[in-house]
Amino acid sequence: MSETTSNVMLKGDAVVFAVSDMAASLAYYRDALGFSVEFRWGEPVSYACLCRDNVALHLAIQSLARRQPGQGALCIFVSDVDAIHAEIAARGARVVKPPKDYDYGMRDFDVRDLDGNQITYGMPSMRLALQGQ
């Protein structure tokens, strides 16, 4: 790990996904994934911020982002992966891989948004926790 030469503290981060249809994307993140829309910018809306608990996610319309929709990925760490899976699956989230324990020590699952951007929800595997005892 490299040393830093300043006393500046990093305070947070937010991923920005490029999307092709802002209105549809906002509805999906709100209705299927449970995010709240914190702000919208532009007329028509070309940039937006969504939040759920301590996670901020920004959406930019393709022309503003200057990259193709569907190329983004985000990992969200949660306290109960099975509960969040049940919640968002019931809301109509596009689950592409159900929760499973993996050798890398995580229990996680994947969803995709309307453009194919991927979100992985995960937590430390109970199997790993039991092995450590």
C-alpha positions as a Markdown table, in Angstrom:
| # | Residue | x | y | z |
|---|---|---|---|---|
| 1 | Met | 0.0 | 0.0 | 0.0 |
| 2 | Ser | 1.4 | 3.4 | -0.9 |
| 3 | Glu | 1.8 | 6.3 | 1.6 |
| 4 | Thr | -0.3 | 9.4 | 1.2 |
| 5 | Thr | 1.4 | 12.8 | 1.4 |
| 6 | Ser | -1.7 | 14.8 | 2.3 |
| 7 | Asn | -4.1 | 14.9 | 5.2 |
| 8 | Val | -7.1 | 14.9 | 2.9 |
| 9 | Met | -9.7 | 12.2 | 3.9 |
| 10 | Leu | -11.8 | 10.5 | 1.3 |
| 11 | Lys | -15.4 | 11.0 | 2.4 |
| 12 | Gly | -17.4 | 8.8 | 0.1 |
| 13 | Asp | -18.0 | 7.7 | -3.5 |
| 14 | Ala | -20.8 | 7.1 | -6.0 |
| 15 | Val | -20.8 | 5.0 | -9.1 |
| 16 | Val | -22.2 | 6.5 | -12.3 |
| 17 | Phe | -24.1 | 4.2 | -14.6 |
| 18 | Ala | -24.8 | 5.2 | -18.2 |
| 19 | Val | -28.4 | 4.6 | -19.2 |
| 20 | Ser | -30.4 | 4.8 | -22.4 |
| 21 | Asp | -33.8 | 5.8 | -20.9 |
| 22 | Met | -33.7 | 8.0 | -17.8 |
| 23 | Ala | -37.4 | 7.8 | -16.9 |
| 24 | Ala | -37.5 | 4.0 | -17.2 |
| 25 | Ser | -34.2 | 3.6 | -15.3 |
| 26 | Leu | -35.4 | 5.9 | -12.4 |
| 27 | Ala | -38.6 | 3.9 | -12.2 |
| 28 | Tyr | -36.7 | 0.6 | -12.1 |
| 29 | Tyr | -34.3 | 1.7 | -9.4 |
| 30 | Arg | -37.1 | 3.1 | -7.3 |
| 31 | Asp | -39.7 | 0.4 | -7.8 |
| 32 | Ala | -37.7 | -2.8 | -8.2 |
| 33 | Leu | -34.5 | -2.0 | -6.1 |
| 34 | Gly | -36.0 | 0.3 | -3.5 |
| 35 | Phe | -33.8 | 3.4 | -4.1 |
| 36 | Ser | -35.1 | 6.9 | -3.5 |
| 37 | Val | -34.5 | 9.6 | -6.1 |
| 38 | Glu | -32.5 | 12.3 | -4.3 |
| 39 | Phe | -32.1 | 14.8 | -7.2 |
| 40 | Arg | -32.7 | 15.1 | -10.9 |
| 41 | Trp | -30.8 | 17.5 | -13.2 |
| 42 | Gly | -31.7 | 18.8 | -16.7 |
| 43 | Glu | -34.8 | 19.2 | -18.8 |
| 44 | Pro | -35.4 | 16.6 | -19.9 |
| 45 | Val | -33.6 | 14.8 | -17.0 |
| 46 | Ser | -30.2 | 13.8 | -18.0 |
| 47 | Tyr | -28.5 | 13.1 | -14.6 |
| 48 | Ala | -29.9 | 11.8 | -11.4 |
| 49 | Cys | -28.8 | 10.6 | -7.9 |
| 50 | Leu | -30.5 | 7.7 | -6.2 |
| 51 | Cys | -29.9 | 6.6 | -2.6 |
| 52 | Arg | -30.7 | 3.7 | -0.4 |
| 53 | Asp | -29.3 | 3.7 | 3.1 |
| 54 | Asn | -25.6 | 4.5 | 2.8 |
| 55 | Val | -25.4 | 3.7 | -1.0 |
| 56 | Ala | -25.5 | 6.5 | -3.6 |
| 57 | Leu | -25.9 | 5.6 | -7.3 |
| 58 | His | -25.8 | 8.2 | -10.0 |
| 59 | Leu | -27.4 | 7.8 | -13.5 |
| 60 | Ala | -26.3 | 9.7 | -16.6 |
| 61 | Ile | -28.0 | 9.6 | -19.9 |
| 62 | Gln | -25.8 | 8.0 | -22.5 |
| 63 | Ser | -25.0 | 11.2 | -24.4 |
| 64 | Leu | -23.8 | 12.9 | -21.2 |
| 65 | Ala | -21.9 | 9.9 | -19.9 |
| 66 | Arg | -20.1 | 9.5 | -23.2 |
| 67 | Arg | -20.0 | 5.7 | -22.8 |
| 68 | Gln | -22.3 | 2.9 | -23.7 |
| 69 | Pro | -25.0 | 1.9 | -21.3 |
| 70 | Gly | -24.7 | -1.5 | -19.7 |
| 71 | Gln | -21.0 | -1.5 | -19.1 |
| 72 | Gly | -21.1 | -0.6 | -15.3 |
| 73 | Ala | -20.8 | -2.8 | -12.3 |
| 74 | Leu | -21.3 | -2.1 | -8.6 |
| 75 | Cys | -20.9 | -4.3 | -5.5 |
| 76 | Ile | -23.2 | -3.4 | -2.5 |
| 77 | Phe | -22.4 | -5.0 | 0.8 |
| 78 | Val | -25.5 | -5.8 | 2.9 |
| 79 | Ser | -26.3 | -7.1 | 6.3 |
| 80 | Asp | -28.7 | -9.9 | 5.0 |
| 81 | Val | -28.2 | -11.0 | 1.4 |
| 82 | Asp | -31.1 | -13.4 | 1.5 |
| 83 | Ala | -33.5 | -10.8 | 2.8 |
| 84 | Ile | -32.6 | -8.2 | 0.2 |
| 85 | His | -32.8 | -10.9 | -2.5 |
| 86 | Ala | -36.3 | -11.8 | -1.4 |
| 87 | Glu | -37.4 | -8.2 | -1.2 |
| 88 | Ile | -36.1 | -7.0 | -4.6 |
| 89 | Ala | -37.1 | -10.3 | -6.4 |
| 90 | Ala | -40.6 | -9.7 | -5.2 |
| 91 | Arg | -40.5 | -6.2 | -6.6 |
| 92 | Gly | -39.5 | -7.4 | -10.0 |
| 93 | Ala | -35.7 | -6.9 | -10.0 |
| 94 | Arg | -33.9 | -8.7 | -12.9 |
| 95 | Val | -32.0 | -11.3 | -10.8 |
| 96 | Val | -29.5 | -13.1 | -13.0 |
| 97 | Lys | -27.9 | -15.2 | -10.3 |
| 98 | Pro | -29.5 | -16.2 | -7.0 |
| 99 | Pro | -27.7 | -16.0 | -3.6 |
| 100 | Lys | -24.9 | -18.6 | -3.2 |
| 101 | Asp | -21.9 | -19.1 | -1.0 |
| 102 | Tyr | -18.6 | -18.8 | -2.8 |
| 103 | Asp | -15.1 | -20.0 | -2.0 |
| 104 | Tyr | -13.9 | -16.3 | -2.0 |
| 105 | Gly | -15.8 | -15.9 | 1.3 |
| 106 | Met | -18.9 | -14.1 | 0.1 |
| 107 | Arg | -22.5 | -15.0 | -0.2 |
| 108 | Asp | -23.8 | -12.9 | -3.1 |
| 109 | Phe | -26.2 | -12.5 | -6.0 |
| 110 | Asp | -26.4 | -10.4 | -9.2 |
| 111 | Val | -29.1 | -8.2 | -10.7 |
| 112 | Arg | -29.0 | -6.2 | -13.9 |
| 113 | Asp | -30.7 | -3.0 | -14.7 |
| 114 | Leu | -32.7 | -2.2 | -17.9 |
| 115 | Asp | -29.4 | -1.5 | -19.8 |
| 116 | Gly | -27.4 | -4.4 | -18.4 |
| 117 | Asn | -25.4 | -2.6 | -15.7 |
| 118 | Gln | -24.7 | -5.2 | -13.0 |
| 119 | Ile | -25.2 | -4.9 | -9.3 |
| 120 | Thr | -23.9 | -7.6 | -7.0 |
| 121 | Tyr | -25.3 | -7.7 | -3.5 |
| 122 | Gly | -23.1 | -9.5 | -1.0 |
| 123 | Met | -22.1 | -10.3 | 2.6 |
| 124 | Pro | -19.5 | -12.5 | 4.2 |
| 125 | Ser | -20.4 | -16.2 | 3.8 |
| 126 | Met | -21.8 | -17.9 | 6.9 |
| 127 | Arg | -19.8 | -20.9 | 5.7 |
| 128 | Leu | -16.6 | -18.9 | 6.0 |
| 129 | Ala | -17.7 | -17.6 | 9.4 |
| 130 | Leu | -18.3 | -21.1 | 10.7 |
| 131 | Gln | -14.9 | -22.3 | 9.4 |
| 132 | Gly | -13.2 | -19.6 | 11.4 |
| 133 | Gln | -14.6 | -20.8 | 14.7 |
